[in-house]
Amino acid sequence: KDGDAETFRRRRQTEIKHGRISMLATMGYITPELVGKFPGYLSPTASLKFEDVPNGLAAISKVPAAGWGQIVLYALYCEASSLGFGYFDEAYNKNAPGDFGWKPPLLATDDAEKRNKRLNAELANGRLAMMAIIGMFFQDGLTGSAWGDWAQYTDSPLRAFENELGVQAPLGFWDPMGFTKDGDVEDFRRRRETEIKHGRVAMLATMGYITPEITGKFPGYLSPAADLKFEDIPNGLAAISKVPGAGWVQIVLYALFCESTGGFGYNSDGQMSDPGNCGWRPPLLATEDKDLRRKRL
């Protein structure tokens, strides 16, 4: 938002570099699964064959210490020397981000429109690969494989809630903030009660926004004393300034009364065993069919 072209350029260079590394890393995960490992020995002195090295994160413990030393030294050498693959050349600051003078066969072109299309594709694929490689790391760490079955993650605290209402494809039990990672059933029930209550209030509020636009307002007066008709109240947030002070007092008092006298059943003990069930059976919706009831809930 500051419009700093130099900062944008530096970030774009970094994005392209990380995207390219991530694309290679993603293919590094996938390729051994599809085509197999190299024949022969990775380390003859350690009697370690390529086929003995598992795919993914498990490989970390298999590579000999001397191998890691070679990897780190080579990476440092590339970064510190002219083998930085163009990222430290003078052209790095003059050419377009990602352009290091190397023209890959079958990809490089002098057609400006086609070149722009391919560079956009590289950015998009690099961004996808950055997400993909992190996802592979995460799933590998949990299940032992980059595409491991969720059933293999037997230690997951989320399993306590896998069969709860709201667990639906494609996300399954979705808790990105980790609120349920401690497996506390009582906290889950309380949050589920709150979720259902807020959802129902929000559905009513949404219809309250839409209905007056479609069907119009009530006839007559909202406040005869203030000479205020229903049709004088605008829809949406603008209505806040039109409702008289006495009207707001009535709204607040009624809300407090509802909460203190049971909250329409939301404050009952039964909520812990069946969140959302306040004892009222809405016509056309309530049913004794368990499957249909679960679907509707």
NUMIKOL-501259 format. One record per residue (C-alpha): residue number from 1; residue in three letters; x, y, z. Coordinates in steps of 0.5 Angstrom, whole numbers, plus 500, padded with zeros to 3 digits. Each point is the difference from the previous one (the first is absolute). Layout:
<nodes>
+-----+-----+------+-------+-----+
|   k |   r | east | north |  up |
+-----+-----+------+-------+-----+
| NUM | ala |    X |     Y |   Z |
...
+-----+-----+------+-------+-----+
</nodes>
This chain:
<nodes>
+-----+-----+------+-------+-----+
|   k |   r | east | north |  up |
+-----+-----+------+-------+-----+
|   1 | lys |  500 |   500 | 500 |
|   2 | asp |  506 |   505 | 501 |
|   3 | gly |  501 |   499 | 492 |
|   4 | asp |  508 |   498 | 501 |
|   5 | ala |  502 |   497 | 494 |
|   6 | glu |  507 |   498 | 502 |
|   7 | thr |  497 |   496 | 506 |
|   8 | phe |  494 |   497 | 495 |
|   9 | arg |  506 |   498 | 496 |
|  10 | arg |  504 |   497 | 505 |
|  11 | arg |  494 |   496 | 503 |
|  12 | arg |  498 |   498 | 493 |
|  13 | gln |  507 |   497 | 499 |
|  14 | thr |  500 |   496 | 506 |
|  15 | glu |  493 |   498 | 498 |
|  16 | ile |  502 |   497 | 494 |
|  17 | lys |  506 |   497 | 503 |
|  18 | his |  496 |   496 | 506 |
|  19 | gly |  495 |   498 | 494 |
|  20 | arg |  505 |   497 | 496 |
|  21 | ile |  504 |   496 | 506 |
|  22 | ser |  493 |   498 | 502 |
|  23 | met |  498 |   497 | 494 |
|  24 | leu |  506 |   496 | 500 |
|  25 | ala |  499 |   498 | 507 |
|  26 | thr |  493 |   498 | 498 |
|  27 | met |  502 |   496 | 494 |
|  28 | gly |  506 |   497 | 505 |
|  29 | tyr |  494 |   497 | 504 |
|  30 | ile |  496 |   498 | 495 |
|  31 | thr |  505 |   497 | 495 |
|  32 | pro |  503 |   494 | 504 |
|  33 | glu |  493 |   498 | 501 |
|  34 | leu |  499 |   499 | 493 |
|  35 | val |  506 |   498 | 497 |
|  36 | gly |  504 |   497 | 506 |
|  37 | lys |  507 |   501 | 502 |
|  38 | phe |  507 |   500 | 497 |
|  39 | pro |  503 |   494 | 500 |
|  40 | gly |  507 |   498 | 504 |
|  41 | tyr |  502 |   503 | 506 |
|  42 | leu |  499 |   507 | 503 |
|  43 | ser |  506 |   499 | 505 |
|  44 | pro |  504 |   494 | 499 |
|  45 | thr |  504 |   501 | 506 |
|  46 | ala |  494 |   500 | 504 |
|  47 | ser |  497 |   494 | 496 |
|  48 | leu |  494 |   505 | 498 |
|  49 | lys |  496 |   499 | 494 |
|  50 | phe |  496 |   505 | 497 |
|  51 | glu |  494 |   495 | 500 |
|  52 | asp |  501 |   500 | 508 |
|  53 | val |  498 |   508 | 501 |
|  54 | pro |  493 |   501 | 501 |
|  55 | asn |  496 |   505 | 496 |
|  56 | gly |  499 |   507 | 504 |
|  57 | leu |  501 |   502 | 507 |
|  58 | ala |  502 |   493 | 502 |
|  59 | ala |  507 |   501 | 495 |
|  60 | ile |  503 |   505 | 505 |
|  61 | ser |  502 |   495 | 505 |
|  62 | lys |  503 |   495 | 495 |
|  63 | val |  504 |   505 | 496 |
|  64 | pro |  507 |   499 | 503 |
|  65 | ala |  503 |   506 | 504 |
|  66 | ala |  506 |   500 | 495 |
|  67 | gly |  494 |   501 | 495 |
|  68 | trp |  497 |   506 | 503 |
|  69 | gly |  507 |   503 | 501 |
|  70 | gln |  500 |   500 | 492 |
|  71 | ile |  493 |   502 | 499 |
|  72 | val |  502 |   506 | 505 |
|  73 | leu |  506 |   502 | 497 |
|  74 | tyr |  498 |   500 | 493 |
|  75 | ala |  494 |   504 | 501 |
|  76 | leu |  505 |   505 | 504 |
|  77 | tyr |  504 |   500 | 494 |
|  78 | cys |  495 |   501 | 495 |
|  79 | glu |  497 |   506 | 504 |
|  80 | ala |  507 |   503 | 501 |
|  81 | ser |  503 |   499 | 493 |
|  82 | ser |  498 |   502 | 493 |
|  83 | leu |  496 |   493 | 500 |
|  84 | gly |  495 |   504 | 504 |
|  85 | phe |  496 |   498 | 493 |
|  86 | gly |  500 |   508 | 498 |
|  87 | tyr |  496 |   502 | 507 |
|  88 | phe |  507 |   504 | 502 |
|  89 | asp |  502 |   502 | 493 |
|  90 | glu |  500 |   508 | 498 |
|  91 | ala |  494 |   498 | 495 |
|  92 | tyr |  496 |   498 | 506 |
|  93 | asn |  498 |   507 | 501 |
|  94 | lys |  500 |   502 | 493 |
|  95 | asn |  496 |   495 | 496 |
|  96 | ala |  493 |   498 | 501 |
|  97 | pro |  499 |   496 | 507 |
|  98 | gly |  502 |   493 | 499 |
|  99 | asp |  503 |   501 | 493 |
| 100 | phe |  508 |   498 | 501 |
| 101 | gly |  501 |   499 | 493 |
| 102 | trp |  499 |   493 | 499 |
| 103 | lys |  495 |   498 | 495 |
| 104 | pro |  497 |   493 | 502 |
| 105 | pro |  499 |   495 | 494 |
| 106 | leu |  493 |   500 | 498 |
| 107 | leu |  498 |   505 | 504 |
| 108 | ala |  503 |   507 | 498 |
| 109 | thr |  497 |   504 | 495 |
| 110 | asp |  501 |   506 | 496 |
| 111 | asp |  492 |   501 | 499 |
| 112 | ala |  499 |   505 | 506 |
| 113 | glu |  493 |   498 | 501 |
| 114 | lys |  501 |   493 | 500 |
| 115 | arg |  506 |   502 | 505 |
| 116 | asn |  496 |   504 | 505 |
| 117 | lys |  495 |   494 | 500 |
| 118 | arg |  505 |   495 | 502 |
| 119 | leu |  503 |   504 | 505 |
| 120 | asn |  493 |   501 | 503 |
| 121 | ala |  499 |   493 | 500 |
| 122 | glu |  507 |   499 | 503 |
| 123 | leu |  498 |   505 | 506 |
| 124 | ala |  493 |   496 | 501 |
| 125 | asn |  503 |   493 | 500 |
| 126 | gly |  506 |   503 | 505 |
| 127 | arg |  495 |   502 | 505 |
| 128 | leu |  496 |   494 | 499 |
| 129 | ala |  506 |   496 | 501 |
| 130 | met |  502 |   504 | 507 |
| 131 | met |  493 |   498 | 502 |
| 132 | ala |  501 |   493 | 498 |
| 133 | ile |  507 |   499 | 503 |
| 134 | ile |  497 |   502 | 507 |
| 135 | gly |  494 |   496 | 499 |
| 136 | met |  505 |   494 | 499 |
| 137 | phe |  504 |   501 | 506 |
| 138 | phe |  494 |   501 | 504 |
| 139 | gln |  497 |   494 | 498 |
| 140 | asp |  506 |   496 | 500 |
| 141 | gly |  501 |   502 | 507 |
| 142 | leu |  494 |   498 | 502 |
| 143 | thr |  498 |   494 | 496 |
| 144 | gly |  507 |   497 | 498 |
| 145 | ser |  499 |   502 | 493 |
| 146 | ala |  499 |   506 | 496 |
| 147 | trp |  493 |   497 | 497 |
| 148 | gly |  499 |   496 | 506 |
| 149 | asp |  493 |   498 | 503 |
| 150 | trp |  497 |   504 | 505 |
| 151 | ala |  499 |   493 | 504 |
| 152 | gln |  507 |   499 | 501 |
| 153 | tyr |  500 |   507 | 504 |
| 154 | thr |  498 |   496 | 506 |
| 155 | asp |  502 |   505 | 506 |
| 156 | ser |  496 |   505 | 497 |
| 157 | pro |  496 |   504 | 506 |
| 158 | leu |  495 |   501 | 494 |
| 159 | arg |  497 |   493 | 500 |
| 160 | ala |  496 |   501 | 506 |
| 161 | phe |  496 |   505 | 496 |
| 162 | glu |  500 |   496 | 493 |
| 163 | asn |  493 |   498 | 500 |
| 164 | glu |  497 |   506 | 503 |
| 165 | leu |  494 |   504 | 496 |
| 166 | gly |  504 |   505 | 495 |
| 167 | val |  505 |   495 | 498 |
| 168 | gln |  499 |   501 | 492 |
| 169 | ala |  504 |   499 | 494 |
| 170 | pro |  505 |   502 | 497 |
| 171 | leu |  503 |   503 | 506 |
| 172 | gly |  498 |   495 | 505 |
| 173 | phe |  501 |   502 | 508 |
| 174 | trp |  502 |   507 | 498 |
| 175 | asp |  504 |   504 | 506 |
| 176 | pro |  505 |   504 | 497 |
| 177 | met |  501 |   504 | 506 |
| 178 | gly |  501 |   494 | 505 |
| 179 | phe |  495 |   501 | 505 |
| 180 | thr |  498 |   493 | 501 |
| 181 | lys |  507 |   497 | 500 |
| 182 | asp |  500 |   499 | 507 |
| 183 | gly |  494 |   495 | 499 |
| 184 | asp |  496 |   503 | 506 |
| 185 | val |  493 |   498 | 498 |
| 186 | glu |  497 |   505 | 505 |
| 187 | asp |  503 |   506 | 496 |
| 188 | phe |  498 |   497 | 494 |
| 189 | arg |  493 |   500 | 502 |
| 190 | arg |  500 |   507 | 503 |
| 191 | arg |  503 |   502 | 493 |
| 192 | arg |  495 |   496 | 496 |
| 193 | glu |  494 |   503 | 504 |
| 194 | thr |  503 |   507 | 499 |
| 195 | glu |  501 |   499 | 492 |
| 196 | ile |  493 |   497 | 499 |
| 197 | lys |  497 |   506 | 504 |
| 198 | his |  504 |   505 | 496 |
| 199 | gly |  498 |   497 | 494 |
| 200 | arg |  493 |   500 | 501 |
| 201 | val |  500 |   507 | 502 |
| 202 | ala |  504 |   502 | 494 |
| 203 | met |  495 |   496 | 495 |
| 204 | leu |  494 |   504 | 504 |
| 205 | ala |  504 |   507 | 499 |
| 206 | thr |  502 |   498 | 492 |
| 207 | met |  493 |   499 | 499 |
| 208 | gly |  498 |   507 | 504 |
| 209 | tyr |  505 |   503 | 495 |
| 210 | ile |  497 |   497 | 494 |
| 211 | thr |  492 |   499 | 501 |
| 212 | pro |  498 |   508 | 501 |
| 213 | glu |  504 |   501 | 493 |
| 214 | ile |  495 |   495 | 497 |
| 215 | thr |  494 |   500 | 503 |
| 216 | gly |  500 |   507 | 503 |
| 217 | lys |  499 |   503 | 507 |
| 218 | phe |  494 |   499 | 505 |
| 219 | pro |  494 |   505 | 499 |
| 220 | gly |  499 |   505 | 506 |
| 221 | tyr |  504 |   503 | 505 |
| 222 | leu |  506 |   497 | 504 |
| 223 | ser |  500 |   506 | 505 |
| 224 | pro |  493 |   504 | 500 |
| 225 | ala |  503 |   505 | 505 |
| 226 | ala |  506 |   501 | 496 |
| 227 | asp |  496 |   501 | 493 |
| 228 | leu |  505 |   494 | 498 |
| 229 | lys |  497 |   495 | 494 |
| 230 | phe |  503 |   493 | 499 |
| 231 | glu |  501 |   503 | 493 |
| 232 | asp |  504 |   506 | 502 |
| 233 | ile |  505 |   495 | 503 |
| 234 | pro |  506 |   498 | 495 |
| 235 | asn |  502 |   493 | 499 |
| 236 | gly |  507 |   498 | 502 |
| 237 | leu |  505 |   504 | 505 |
| 238 | ala |  496 |   507 | 498 |
| 239 | ala |  495 |   497 | 505 |
| 240 | ile |  504 |   501 | 506 |
| 241 | ser |  499 |   507 | 500 |
| 242 | lys |  493 |   500 | 499 |
| 243 | val |  497 |   496 | 506 |
| 244 | pro |  498 |   504 | 506 |
| 245 | gly |  504 |   500 | 506 |
| 246 | ala |  494 |   496 | 504 |
| 247 | gly |  500 |   495 | 494 |
| 248 | trp |  507 |   498 | 501 |
| 249 | val |  499 |   500 | 508 |
| 250 | gln |  494 |   495 | 498 |
| 251 | ile |  505 |   496 | 496 |
| 252 | val |  505 |   499 | 505 |
| 253 | leu |  496 |   499 | 506 |
| 254 | tyr |  496 |   494 | 496 |
| 255 | ala |  507 |   497 | 498 |
| 256 | leu |  502 |   500 | 507 |
| 257 | phe |  493 |   497 | 502 |
| 258 | cys |  501 |   494 | 495 |
| 259 | glu |  507 |   499 | 502 |
| 260 | ser |  499 |   500 | 508 |
| 261 | thr |  494 |   496 | 499 |
| 262 | gly |  503 |   494 | 496 |
| 263 | gly |  502 |   503 | 494 |
| 264 | phe |  494 |   496 | 496 |
| 265 | gly |  504 |   494 | 502 |
| 266 | tyr |  507 |   502 | 499 |
| 267 | asn |  501 |   500 | 507 |
| 268 | ser |  497 |   493 | 502 |
| 269 | asp |  504 |   494 | 502 |
| 270 | gly |  498 |   496 | 494 |
| 271 | gln |  505 |   505 | 496 |
| 272 | met |  506 |   496 | 502 |
| 273 | ser |  497 |   493 | 498 |
| 274 | asp |  496 |   503 | 493 |
| 275 | pro |  503 |   507 | 498 |
| 276 | gly |  495 |   504 | 497 |
| 277 | asn |  494 |   496 | 502 |
| 278 | cys |  496 |   505 | 504 |
| 279 | gly |  493 |   495 | 501 |
| 280 | trp |  497 |   504 | 494 |
| 281 | arg |  498 |   496 | 494 |
| 282 | pro |  499 |   504 | 494 |
| 283 | pro |  494 |   498 | 495 |
| 284 | leu |  502 |   497 | 494 |
| 285 | leu |  507 |   499 | 502 |
| 286 | ala |  500 |   496 | 507 |
| 287 | thr |  500 |   492 | 498 |
| 288 | glu |  501 |   494 | 503 |
| 289 | asp |  504 |   497 | 495 |
| 290 | lys |  507 |   500 | 502 |
| 291 | asp |  504 |   500 | 494 |
| 292 | leu |  495 |   506 | 497 |
| 293 | arg |  501 |   503 | 507 |
| 294 | arg |  508 |   500 | 500 |
| 295 | lys |  499 |   503 | 492 |
| 296 | arg |  496 |   505 | 502 |
| 297 | leu |  504 |   502 | 506 |
+-----+-----+------+-------+-----+
</nodes>
